[in-house]
């Protein structure tokens, strides 16, 4: 647990690609909120499935990033266990997917209450 915390503090969060990943997650979260409030169900499903595809290929992305990190990063962040990609990529994607599932369940219960 200590190594995970120190690993997070040792990361240079000012690198351009890390800022890009953070902005990606912020934009996806905004799209999830907007599609939820505007009842854009098809758009929500597309975002949800895209996030699942990203999560499915995370190990391949980690391997690819570990082999080519010198092209976009100063340090080697991508370990064989996938800790960094889990913290940076998968947890925000999982959060957005869980939000999608909860909001969809809420919408379905509202529709069922109207029907009955």
Secondary structure, 3 states (H helix, E strand, C coil): CHHHHHHHHHCCCCCHHHHHHHHHHHHHHHHHHHHHHCCCHHHHHHHHHHHHHHHHCHHHHHHHHHHCHHHCCCCCCCCCCCHHHHHHHHHHHHHHHHHHHHHHHHHHHHHHHHHC
